Amino acid sequence: GNKVKTIGRYAFYNTKISKLVLPDSVKTIGVGAFNTKSTIKKASVPGKLKTKTALDGEKSIVMSNVDTVEFTTNLKLNTLYLFNAKNYNVKSNDKNYSSIDGVIYSKDGSKVVRLPNRDSISIAKGCTEFDFISYMYALYVGDDMYETQCDDVKKITLPSSVSKILNSTETDTYVYPSTKCSLEAFEILNTN
């Protein structure tokens, strides 16, 4: 039969969905499609999605009120621009990434790749590299405006295993530095 490939703009806007499962056949989601009235507890979605370009003054996020986004296929990082979630989980056999406690890491867990949008985040023990781009990623929406993804993060705690802290926010061509940061504490735990 026919498979759903596209979900239209604002299709479920302002509804009360608490759980969402999208088939892997979905490739495009319209702007605001799942900006719901109530929190979506868990959304299972394909790891490679796109949205149609937002109109002037319109946010490109398709799902902003969600606790956990679980990716059912290999994750393409640009897909994260479509969500604003407290936790991200990649599938266990994802080719490039892993996730621990809602944070996305490199496959081997040595590098933080993307943080979710929640008040406090502790980076997993064993992680050796933290790059500020994992926190400061934002989508450029035009006219020198950025749509931040981690504007609720107040505290980041790094374990003593982190030996390298980078700031590639100015050099990464796929993400743009966020100008709306609310980070209040950045803690590096001692080795003792």
C-alpha positions in Angstrom: 0.0 0.0 0.0 0.9 3.7 0.2 3.5 4.7 2.7 3.5 8.1 4.5 6.4 10.1 3.3 5.5 13.6 4.3 3.6 15.2 7.2 2.3 18.7 6.5 2.9 22.0 8.2 1.2 22.3 11.6 -0.6 19.0 11.0 -0.9 18.2 14.7 -0.3 21.7 16.0 -1.8 22.4 19.4 -3.0 18.8 19.9 -2.6 16.6 23.0 -0.3 13.8 21.7 1.7 12.1 24.5 3.5 9.4 22.4 4.5 9.5 18.7 5.8 6.8 16.4 6.6 7.7 12.9 7.4 5.1 10.3 10.8 5.0 8.7 9.2 5.9 5.4 8.6 9.5 6.6 11.3 11.8 5.0 9.8 15.3 5.4 8.0 17.0 8.3 6.3 20.4 8.0 7.2 23.3 10.2 5.4 23.1 13.6 3.8 19.7 12.7 4.2 18.4 16.3 4.3 21.6 18.3 1.7 20.3 20.7 -0.3 21.7 23.6 1.0 19.0 26.0 4.4 17.4 26.3 5.1 14.4 24.0 6.7 11.9 26.4 8.4 9.9 23.7 8.8 10.3 20.0 10.2 7.6 17.8 11.3 9.0 14.5 13.7 8.3 11.6 17.2 9.6 12.0 17.2 11.4 8.7 14.5 14.0 8.3 14.1 17.3 6.6 11.6 20.1 6.7 10.5 22.6 4.1 11.9 26.1 4.5 10.2 28.1 7.2 8.4 31.4 6.2 9.7 34.7 7.5 9.2 34.9 11.3 8.5 31.1 11.5 10.6 28.7 13.6 11.7 25.7 11.7 11.4 23.3 14.7 8.8 20.6 14.0 8.6 19.3 17.6 9.4 21.6 20.5 7.6 20.1 23.5 9.1 16.6 23.8 10.9 14.7 26.6 12.7 12.1 24.6 13.3 11.7 20.8 14.4 8.2 19.9 15.9 7.8 16.4 14.9 4.5 14.7 17.4 4.7 11.8 21.0 6.0 11.6 21.2 9.6 12.8 22.1 12.5 10.4 23.1 15.3 12.7 21.2 18.0 10.8 18.0 16.2 11.8 18.5 17.5 15.4 17.7 21.0 14.2 14.1 19.9 13.9 13.7 19.0 17.6 14.1 20.6 20.9 14.1 17.7 23.4 15.3 16.9 26.9 16.8 13.6 25.7 18.0 12.1 22.5 18.5 8.3 22.0 20.1 6.8 18.9 19.6 3.2 18.0 22.1 0.8 19.5 23.6 -0.1 16.1 23.8 3.4 14.7 26.9 3.6 12.4 28.3 6.9 13.8 26.8 7.7 17.2 25.9 6.4 20.6 23.8 7.9 23.4 24.0 7.8 27.1 21.5 9.5 29.4 20.0 11.5 26.5 23.3 12.9 25.3 24.7 12.0 21.8 28.4 10.9 21.6 30.7 9.5 19.0 30.2 5.8 18.4 33.0 4.9 20.9 31.7 7.4 23.5 34.9 9.4 23.6 33.5 12.7 22.2 30.4 14.6 23.1 28.5 15.4 19.8 25.2 17.0 20.9 23.6 17.9 24.1 19.8 17.9 24.7 18.0 20.9 26.0 17.5 20.4 29.8 18.6 22.3 32.9 21.6 20.2 34.0 23.7 17.7 32.0 26.5 15.4 33.3 28.8 14.1 30.7 29.4 10.3 30.9 32.6 9.0 32.6 35.0 7.8 30.0 34.3 10.6 27.6 37.6 12.3 26.7 36.6 15.2 24.5 34.2 18.1 24.9 33.5 20.6 22.2 31.4 23.7 22.9 29.7 23.2 19.6 27.9 20.3 21.2 26.1 22.8 23.4 26.1 26.0 21.2 24.7 24.6 18.0 21.9 26.7 16.5 20.2 26.9 13.1 20.7 30.0 11.1 17.2 31.3 10.0 18.3 34.5 8.2 18.8 38.1 8.9 21.5 37.3 11.4 19.0 35.4 13.5 19.7 32.0 15.0 17.4 29.4 16.5 19.1 28.0 19.5 18.7 24.3 20.6 20.1 24.4 24.1 18.8 27.6 25.6 17.5 25.8 28.7 20.9 24.3 29.7 22.2 26.0 32.9 24.9 23.5 34.1 27.3 21.2 32.3 29.4 18.8 34.4 32.5 17.1 32.9 34.1 14.0 34.3 37.8 13.9 35.1 38.2 11.6 32.0 37.8 14.7 29.7 41.3 15.7 28.7 40.5 17.9 25.7 38.1 20.9 25.6 37.6 22.5 22.2 35.7 25.4 20.7 35.0 24.8 17.1 31.9 27.1 17.0 33.5 29.4 14.6 34.8 26.8 12.2 32.1 24.2 11.8 30.2 24.8 8.5 27.0 23.0 9.4 26.2 24.7 12.7 26.3 28.3 13.8 27.3 29.7 17.2 24.3 30.4 19.5 23.9 33.9 20.8 21.2 33.0 23.3 23.1 30.9 25.9 21.9 30.6 29.5 24.8 28.5 30.9 25.4 29.5 34.5 27.9 26.7 35.6 30.5 24.7 33.9 32.1 22.2 36.3 35.1 20.0 35.7 35.4 17.2 38.2 38.8 16.5 39.8 40.7 13.3 39.2 40.8 12.6 42.9 
